[in-house]
Amino acid sequence: MRRIGRIVSCLATVVAVTAACGDDGGSGGGATASATFMGTNGQTVTGTAKFTKSGSTVSLTVTITAAPVGAHGIHIHNVASCGNNGTDAGPHWDDVDTGAGGHHLPPTDGHLGDLGNITIAAGGTGTLTYSNPAWTLGDGAATDVVPRAIIFHEKMDDGTMPSAGARWGCALIAMD
């Protein structure tokens, strides 16, 4: 009887600890991830990116500061690295190798990493809000935004790629 009592006590402890830990960041709602931009290639670009999961939807808000005025391509890249002025981030994130051809601007069926353009105003700031129903957050799947890099590009993404120019800012995505 004492043994059963200890087992019940241990199980109760496991349940209490599990409940106290809350969301695991992978399958439930409320998970978040963040990234902080640093300038590359001699640029002073700064800013933040915040991914938030609510239900099954992952949304992103990017705020860029200290950037040159105009429209700039912004993409999630495959590798969580900002080395070599952002080139170590590799190509755009494309979980299923869509070979998207000229389709690189949302809401087309391009890469998962395609975010379109962010417009920087005269004060050097801009904000982009975006969500993709195919994204996941913290589950380790091919559709997981973590761990990857976000690249802020020199030029506008006109949808004809292969490049929106130099990589002027880079941020590493990590779970909060």
Stockholm file with secondary structure:
# STOCKHOLM 1.0

chainA/1-176         MRRIGRIVSCLATVVAVTAACGDDGGSGGGATASATFMGTNGQTVTGTAKFTKSGSTVSLTVTITAAPVGAHGIHIHNVASCGNNGTDAGPHWDDVDTGAGGHHLPPTDGHLGDLGNITIAAGGTGTLTYSNPAWTLGDGAATDVVPRAIIFHEKMDDGTMPSAGARWGCALIAMD
#=GR chainA/1-176 SS CHHHHHHHHHHHHHHHHHHHHCCCSSSSTTCEEEEEEEECTTCCCEEEEEEEEETTEEEEEEEEESCCSEEEEEEEESSSCCTTTTGGGCSBCCTTCCCCTTCCSTTSSCCTTEEEEEEECTTSCEEEEEEETTCBSSSCSTTBCCSCEEEEESSCCCSSCSCCSSEEEEEECEEC
#=GC SS_cons         CHHHHHHHHHHHHHHHHHHHHCCCSSSSTTCEEEEEEEECTTCCCEEEEEEEEETTEEEEEEEEESCCSEEEEEEEESSSCCTTTTGGGCSBCCTTCCCCTTCCSTTSSCCTTEEEEEEECTTSCEEEEEEETTCBSSSCSTTBCCSCEEEEESSCCCSSCSCCSSEEEEEECEEC
//
